[in-house]
């Protein structure tokens, strides 16, 4: 009944900033809801059992900054994560108490631009873990569909993807400029889409560790991105390129394995009050390079041999080191070009025409990146991990972490429509409708065509 709410609460002195329902435990007799607040507290309520409310970080001893995002861990009854404007991410157990004193931490692990700490305590208490990620606020995070990987976007403009259980960095991407505000996984877990203060949506391939496309259609910051799981290849029971088993028996026929025309569809909503719909098609995801150049390049790039005319730091590979045991399971389908596909870097074509001096400059510019994508090695002299990994934008631009605008396909929106008077903040795809919300306090449902 949309005329009367199930529950209504008014808070004094602090505002709710984010919430999440536990879809795993939701039933007729229990609806567990997390609410994060502007002063740092997290409330856990049950909308059916009215007396079962709990407050975490009540005295603000764990973190005093605004809660930017809360999420139940996939398919768990008690564990949840809360991210804060401090750049910290905390793992809580809804059944454990918060201590009476500020928590003490032990360093568990650290890598490029992040550290993970465990709470020092004789008896179990919250938070179980504290992650320090990037610089500035941690704006949003999302679990991959299989629940194993966690994508975080921060005010430092970085997308970082972690293997959640082993706490290893699996991949990284940098915004064109400004902070990244929102993040979403494709339904099959192969792609991550982000939006942010560069007014762009960016599509990053998890398997290949590279930016595959950017979308330009918004005139202001992008606040929300979401995949539509009911359109495109995601709809069919098993997309051709994901079906396993038959590769061993017969050589794959690239034409027979073609997926439907619309491979993925996603939407974005921005502060410009516009709603955009985007299509990610196969020709964008798997560009077919011209054969003559492809042969000379892909063969040697695969073997890890430096490619002539290509900076050595790039010819190794386009992606960050994969944690053991996770990289082997997922990779691009057999007919996908290797991680370093030709034409991916426009500098290749430019260098053919340029004099040696500028080619040398190119080389130096890329090569200065040598100290970035090595999560296993010790940080550069500046103490990268200690300072939580600030990336120098000038050095990163034009590399695999942040390609220049002309180096990756630029998508045009399929639909771009002003649908509100105030900035849009929420976007959700359901089977029969699309839900949006804006800062005017309006929640709108939009019927899908033909419904």
C-alpha positions as CSV (number, residue, x, y, z in Angstrom):
1,X,0.0,0.0,0.0
2,X,1.8,3.1,-1.2
3,X,-0.6,5.4,0.8
4,X,0.7,4.4,4.2
5,X,4.3,3.4,5.1
6,X,5.1,0.2,7.0
7,X,7.3,2.3,9.3
8,X,8.2,5.9,9.8
9,X,10.9,7.4,12.0
10,X,12.0,11.0,12.7
11,X,15.6,11.4,13.8
12,X,16.9,14.5,15.7
13,X,20.5,15.8,15.5
14,X,21.6,13.4,12.7
15,X,20.3,12.5,9.3
16,X,20.0,9.1,7.7
17,X,22.4,9.0,4.7
18,X,22.1,5.4,3.4
19,X,20.3,2.1,4.0
20,X,20.2,-1.6,3.0
21,X,17.7,-4.4,3.5
22,X,18.9,-7.9,4.2
23,X,17.4,-9.7,1.2
24,X,18.8,-13.0,2.3
25,X,16.9,-13.2,5.6
26,X,13.8,-11.2,4.6
27,X,10.6,-13.1,5.4
28,X,7.1,-12.5,6.6
29,X,8.3,-12.4,10.2
30,X,11.6,-10.4,9.8
31,X,12.8,-7.5,7.6
32,X,16.3,-6.5,8.7
33,X,17.2,-2.9,7.8
34,X,20.5,-1.1,8.2
35,X,20.6,2.7,8.3
36,X,23.8,4.8,8.3
37,X,23.8,8.4,9.7
38,X,25.6,11.7,9.0
39,X,27.3,11.6,12.4
40,X,28.8,8.1,11.9
41,X,26.3,5.7,13.7
42,X,24.8,2.7,12.1
43,X,21.3,1.4,13.2
44,X,20.1,-2.1,12.6
45,X,16.3,-2.4,12.9
46,X,13.7,-5.0,12.2
47,X,10.6,-3.6,10.6
48,X,8.4,-6.5,11.8
49,X,9.9,-7.1,15.3
50,X,9.7,-3.5,16.4
51,X,11.8,-3.9,19.6
52,X,14.9,-5.5,18.0
53,X,16.7,-2.2,17.2
54,X,20.5,-1.9,17.8
55,X,22.9,1.0,17.4
56,X,26.5,0.6,16.4
57,X,29.3,3.2,16.9
58,X,26.8,5.0,19.2
59,X,29.5,6.9,21.1
60,X,31.3,7.6,17.7
61,X,34.4,5.9,19.1
62,X,35.0,3.9,15.9
63,X,34.5,6.7,13.4
64,X,33.2,10.2,13.7
65,X,32.5,10.9,10.0
66,X,29.4,10.4,7.9
67,X,28.4,6.9,6.8
68,X,28.6,7.0,3.0
69,X,27.3,3.4,2.3
70,X,26.1,0.3,4.2
71,X,25.6,-3.2,2.8
72,X,24.9,-6.6,4.2
73,X,27.5,-9.2,3.1
74,X,25.9,-11.3,0.4
75,X,24.0,-14.3,1.8
76,X,24.9,-13.7,5.4
77,X,22.5,-13.2,8.3
78,X,24.7,-11.0,10.6
79,X,27.7,-9.5,8.8
80,X,27.6,-6.0,7.2
81,X,30.0,-3.4,5.9
82,X,29.8,0.4,6.5
83,X,32.0,2.9,4.6
84,X,32.7,6.4,5.9
85,X,33.8,9.8,4.7
86,X,37.1,9.1,6.5
87,X,38.0,6.6,3.8
88,X,37.6,3.7,6.2
89,X,35.4,0.6,5.7
90,X,34.3,-1.4,8.8
91,X,33.1,-5.0,9.0
92,X,30.5,-5.5,11.7
93,X,28.7,-8.5,13.2
94,X,25.2,-7.5,14.1
95,X,25.2,-9.9,17.1
96,X,28.4,-8.5,18.7
97,X,28.7,-5.4,20.9
98,X,30.8,-2.3,20.3
99,X,33.3,-1.8,23.1
100,X,33.2,0.9,25.8
101,X,36.5,2.3,24.7
102,X,37.9,3.3,21.3
103,X,39.1,0.1,19.5
104,X,42.8,-0.8,19.2
105,X,43.9,-2.3,15.9
106,X,46.6,-4.7,14.6
107,X,47.8,-4.4,11.0
108,X,46.7,-7.6,9.1
109,X,47.9,-6.7,5.6
110,X,48.6,-3.8,3.3
111,X,49.1,-3.2,-0.4
112,X,49.1,-0.4,-2.9
113,X,46.8,2.3,-1.5
114,X,45.1,0.2,1.2
115,X,45.6,-1.3,4.6
116,X,43.5,-3.8,6.6
117,X,43.4,-4.0,10.4
118,X,41.9,-6.4,12.9
119,X,40.4,-5.3,16.2
120,X,42.7,-6.1,19.2
121,X,40.3,-7.7,21.8
122,X,40.2,-10.7,24.1
123,X,36.4,-11.1,23.4
124,X,34.8,-10.6,20.0
125,X,33.7,-7.0,19.5
126,X,32.9,-4.6,16.6
127,X,34.4,-3.7,14.3
128,X,35.8,-7.1,13.3
129,X,37.9,-5.5,10.6
130,X,38.9,-2.0,9.5
131,X,40.0,-1.2,5.9
132,X,41.7,2.0,5.0
133,X,41.2,2.5,1.3
134,X,42.7,5.3,-0.9
135,X,42.6,9.0,0.1
136,X,39.5,11.0,1.0
137,X,36.0,9.6,1.4
138,X,35.1,6.1,0.3
139,X,31.9,6.9,-1.6
140,X,30.4,3.6,-2.5
141,X,31.2,-0.1,-2.7
142,X,29.6,-3.1,-4.4
143,X,30.1,-6.9,-4.1
144,X,30.5,-8.9,-7.3
145,X,27.5,-11.2,-8.2
146,X,29.4,-14.3,-6.8
147,X,30.1,-12.4,-3.6
148,X,33.9,-12.9,-3.8
149,X,35.1,-9.5,-5.0
150,X,34.5,-6.0,-3.6
151,X,34.7,-2.9,-5.8
152,X,35.3,0.4,-3.9
153,X,35.2,3.9,-5.4
154,X,36.8,6.8,-3.6
155,X,37.2,10.5,-3.7
156,X,40.8,10.1,-4.9
157,X,39.2,9.0,-8.2
158,X,40.2,5.4,-7.9
159,X,38.2,2.2,-8.4
160,X,39.9,-0.6,-6.5
161,X,38.7,-4.2,-6.7
162,X,39.6,-6.5,-3.8
163,X,39.3,-10.3,-3.3
164,X,37.3,-9.9,-0.1
165,X,38.4,-13.0,1.8
166,X,42.1,-12.9,1.0
167,X,42.2,-9.0,1.2
168,X,44.2,-8.8,-2.0
169,X,44.0,-6.0,-4.6
170,X,42.7,-7.6,-7.9
171,X,42.6,-4.5,-10.1
172,X,42.5,-0.7,-10.3
173,X,41.3,2.1,-12.4
174,X,41.5,5.9,-12.2
175,X,38.8,8.4,-13.1
176,X,39.6,11.0,-15.8
177,X,39.5,13.6,-13.1
178,X,37.7,14.1,-9.7
179,X,36.2,11.6,-7.4
180,X,34.3,8.5,-8.3
181,X,30.8,8.5,-6.7
182,X,29.1,5.2,-7.7
183,X,29.9,1.7,-8.8
184,X,28.0,-1.3,-10.1
185,X,28.9,-4.9,-11.4
186,X,27.4,-6.4,-14.6
187,X,25.1,-9.4,-13.8
188,X,27.8,-11.9,-14.9
189,X,30.6,-10.2,-12.9
190,X,32.7,-9.5,-16.0
191,X,32.5,-5.7,-16.0
192,X,32.4,-2.9,-13.5
193,X,30.8,0.5,-14.3
194,X,31.6,3.7,-12.4
195,X,30.3,7.2,-12.5
196,X,31.7,10.4,-10.9
197,X,32.8,14.0,-11.0
198,X,34.3,13.7,-14.5
199,X,30.7,13.6,-15.8
200,X,31.5,10.2,-17.5
201,X,30.5,6.7,-17.0
202,X,33.4,4.3,-17.3
203,X,33.3,0.6,-18.2
204,X,36.1,-1.5,-16.7
205,X,36.8,-5.1,-17.6
206,X,37.4,-7.2,-14.5
207,X,38.9,-10.1,-16.4
208,X,41.3,-8.0,-18.5
209,X,41.9,-5.2,-15.9
210,X,41.4,-2.4,-18.4
211,X,39.0,0.4,-19.3
212,X,36.9,-0.8,-22.3
213,X,34.7,2.2,-22.9
214,X,33.6,5.6,-21.5
215,X,30.2,7.1,-21.9
216,X,29.7,10.8,-22.3
217,X,26.1,12.2,-22.0
218,X,25.8,13.8,-18.6
219,X,26.4,17.5,-18.0
220,X,27.2,17.1,-14.3
221,X,28.4,14.6,-11.8
222,X,27.0,11.0,-12.2
223,X,25.4,9.9,-8.9
224,X,24.1,6.5,-9.7
225,X,24.9,3.7,-12.1
226,X,23.0,0.3,-12.5
227,X,23.0,-2.6,-14.9
228,X,19.6,-3.7,-16.3
229,X,19.6,-7.5,-15.7
230,X,16.4,-7.9,-17.8
231,X,17.8,-6.6,-21.1
232,X,20.4,-8.0,-23.5
233,X,22.5,-11.2,-23.2
234,X,21.9,-11.3,-19.4
235,X,18.3,-12.3,-20.3
236,X,19.2,-15.5,-22.1
237,X,19.9,-18.5,-19.9
238,X,23.6,-18.7,-20.8
239,X,25.4,-16.2,-23.0
240,X,27.4,-18.0,-25.7
241,X,30.7,-16.8,-24.5
242,X,30.2,-18.1,-21.0
243,X,29.2,-21.7,-21.9
244,X,31.9,-24.1,-20.9
245,X,32.8,-27.6,-21.9
246,X,32.6,-27.6,-25.6
247,X,35.9,-25.9,-26.2
248,X,37.9,-29.1,-25.7
249,X,36.1,-31.2,-28.3
250,X,36.0,-28.9,-31.3
251,X,37.7,-25.7,-32.2
252,X,35.5,-22.8,-31.3
253,X,33.8,-21.1,-34.3
254,X,33.9,-17.3,-33.6
255,X,30.8,-16.7,-35.6
256,X,28.8,-19.4,-33.9
257,X,29.7,-18.0,-30.5
258,X,28.5,-14.5,-31.2
259,X,26.2,-13.3,-28.5
260,X,23.0,-11.2,-29.1
261,X,23.3,-7.7,-30.5
262,X,22.8,-6.0,-27.1
263,X,25.3,-7.6,-24.8
264,X,24.7,-5.4,-21.8
265,X,22.5,-2.4,-20.9
266,X,23.1,-0.1,-18.0
267,X,21.7,3.2,-16.9
268,X,23.0,6.3,-15.1
269,X,21.5,9.1,-13.2
270,X,23.2,12.4,-12.5
271,X,23.1,15.8,-10.8
272,X,22.1,17.3,-14.1
273,X,18.6,15.6,-13.5
274,X,19.2,13.4,-16.6
275,X,18.6,9.7,-16.9
276,X,20.8,8.0,-19.5
277,X,20.6,4.4,-20.9
278,X,23.7,2.9,-22.5
279,X,24.3,-0.2,-24.6
280,X,27.5,-2.1,-24.4
281,X,27.8,-4.2,-27.6
282,X,30.2,-6.9,-28.7
283,X,32.0,-4.7,-31.1
284,X,33.0,-2.4,-28.2
285,X,33.9,-5.2,-25.8
286,X,35.9,-7.3,-28.3
287,X,37.2,-5.0,-31.0
288,X,38.5,-7.0,-34.0
289,X,41.9,-5.5,-34.9
290,X,43.2,-5.4,-38.5
291,X,44.9,-8.7,-39.1
292,X,48.3,-7.6,-40.4
293,X,49.1,-5.5,-37.4
294,X,47.4,-7.9,-35.0
295,X,49.7,-10.8,-36.0
296,X,52.9,-8.9,-35.4
297,X,51.7,-7.5,-32.1
298,X,49.6,-10.0,-30.3
299,X,52.0,-12.9,-30.7
300,X,54.8,-11.1,-29.0
301,X,52.6,-9.4,-26.4
302,X,51.3,-12.8,-25.3
303,X,54.8,-14.1,-24.8
304,X,55.7,-11.1,-22.6
305,X,58.4,-10.0,-25.1
306,X,58.7,-6.3,-25.5
307,X,56.7,-5.1,-28.5
308,X,58.7,-2.8,-30.9
309,X,57.4,0.7,-30.7
310,X,55.4,0.0,-27.5
311,X,56.7,1.2,-24.1
312,X,58.1,-1.8,-22.2
313,X,56.1,-1.1,-19.1
314,X,52.9,-1.6,-21.1
315,X,54.0,-4.6,-23.2
316,X,54.1,-6.7,-20.1
317,X,50.4,-6.6,-19.5
318,X,47.6,-4.2,-19.0
319,X,46.4,-5.5,-15.7
320,X,47.5,-5.6,-12.1
321,X,48.9,-8.8,-10.6
322,X,46.2,-11.3,-10.0
323,X,45.9,-12.9,-6.6
324,X,46.7,-16.6,-6.7
325,X,43.8,-18.9,-7.3
326,X,41.5,-16.2,-8.7
327,X,43.0,-15.2,-12.0
328,X,43.0,-18.6,-13.6
329,X,39.3,-19.3,-13.1
330,X,38.2,-16.3,-15.1
331,X,39.6,-14.9,-18.3
332,X,38.3,-13.5,-21.5
333,X,36.6,-16.1,-23.8
334,X,38.8,-17.9,-26.4
335,X,37.9,-15.5,-29.2
336,X,38.7,-12.3,-27.2
337,X,42.0,-10.6,-28.1
338,X,44.6,-10.7,-25.3
339,X,44.7,-8.1,-22.6
340,X,46.8,-5.7,-24.7
341,X,44.7,-5.4,-27.8
342,X,45.9,-3.5,-30.8
343,X,44.5,0.0,-31.3
344,X,43.8,0.1,-27.6
345,X,46.5,2.8,-27.3
346,X,46.3,5.5,-29.9
347,X,49.9,6.2,-29.2
348,X,50.8,3.2,-31.3
349,X,49.5,4.8,-34.5
350,X,50.9,8.2,-33.5
351,X,54.4,6.9,-32.9
352,X,54.7,5.5,-36.4
353,X,54.6,9.0,-37.7
354,X,56.5,10.8,-35.0
355,X,60.3,11.5,-34.8
356,X,62.4,9.5,-32.3
357,X,62.5,12.3,-29.7
358,X,58.8,12.3,-29.1
359,X,58.7,8.5,-29.1
360,X,61.4,8.6,-26.4
361,X,59.3,11.1,-24.4
362,X,56.3,8.7,-24.7
363,X,58.5,5.9,-23.4
364,X,59.6,7.9,-20.4
365,X,56.1,9.0,-19.6
366,X,54.8,5.4,-19.5
367,X,57.8,4.0,-17.9
368,X,57.5,6.3,-14.9
369,X,54.5,4.2,-14.0
370,X,56.7,1.2,-13.2
371,X,56.2,1.7,-9.5
372,X,52.4,1.8,-9.6
373,X,51.1,-1.6,-10.5
374,X,53.1,-3.9,-8.2
375,X,51.0,-4.7,-5.3
376,X,53.5,-7.3,-4.0
377,X,56.6,-5.2,-4.0
378,X,57.5,-2.6,-1.4
379,X,56.2,0.9,-2.1
380,X,58.3,3.5,-3.8
381,X,60.6,5.8,-1.7
382,X,57.6,8.0,-0.8
383,X,56.2,5.3,1.3
384,X,53.2,4.7,-1.0
385,X,51.3,2.3,1.3
386,X,52.0,4.4,4.3
387,X,50.6,7.6,2.7
388,X,47.7,5.3,1.4
389,X,48.7,5.6,-2.2
390,X,48.2,9.0,-3.8
391,X,48.3,8.6,-7.6
392,X,49.9,11.5,-9.5
393,X,47.2,12.2,-12.1
394,X,49.7,13.6,-14.6
395,X,51.7,10.3,-14.5
396,X,48.7,8.1,-14.7
397,X,46.9,9.8,-17.6
398,X,47.6,7.9,-20.8
399,X,48.4,4.6,-19.1
400,X,46.3,1.5,-18.6
401,X,45.0,2.9,-15.3
402,X,43.5,6.0,-17.0
403,X,43.6,6.0,-20.8
404,X,43.2,9.3,-22.7
405,X,39.8,10.1,-24.1
406,X,40.7,9.1,-27.7
407,X,42.3,5.8,-26.6
408,X,39.1,4.0,-25.7
409,X,35.7,3.9,-27.4
410,X,33.4,6.8,-26.4
411,X,29.7,5.7,-26.0
412,X,26.7,7.8,-26.8
413,X,23.7,7.3,-24.7
414,X,20.8,5.4,-26.2
415,X,18.4,7.6,-24.3
416,X,19.1,10.8,-22.4
417,X,16.1,12.4,-20.7
418,X,15.6,15.0,-18.0
419,X,13.3,13.3,-15.5
420,X,13.5,15.5,-12.4
421,X,13.8,19.0,-11.1
422,X,16.5,18.2,-8.5
423,X,19.6,16.1,-8.7
424,X,19.0,12.4,-9.1
425,X,20.4,10.1,-6.4
426,X,18.9,6.6,-6.9
427,X,18.5,4.2,-9.9
428,X,17.2,0.7,-9.7
429,X,16.1,-1.7,-12.5
430,X,13.2,-4.0,-11.7
431,X,11.6,-6.6,-14.0
432,X,8.5,-4.4,-14.8
433,X,9.8,-0.9,-14.1
434,X,12.7,1.4,-13.4
435,X,12.8,3.3,-10.0
436,X,14.5,6.7,-9.6
437,X,14.7,9.1,-6.7
438,X,15.9,12.7,-6.4
439,X,16.8,15.2,-3.8
440,X,13.4,16.7,-3.9
441,X,12.2,13.6,-2.0
442,X,10.3,12.1,-5.0
443,X,10.5,8.4,-5.7
444,X,9.3,7.7,-9.2
445,X,8.6,4.4,-11.0
446,X,8.9,4.3,-14.8
447,X,7.0,1.6,-16.7
448,X,9.1,-0.3,-19.2
449,X,8.0,0.0,-22.9
450,X,5.1,-2.3,-23.5
451,X,4.5,-3.0,-19.9
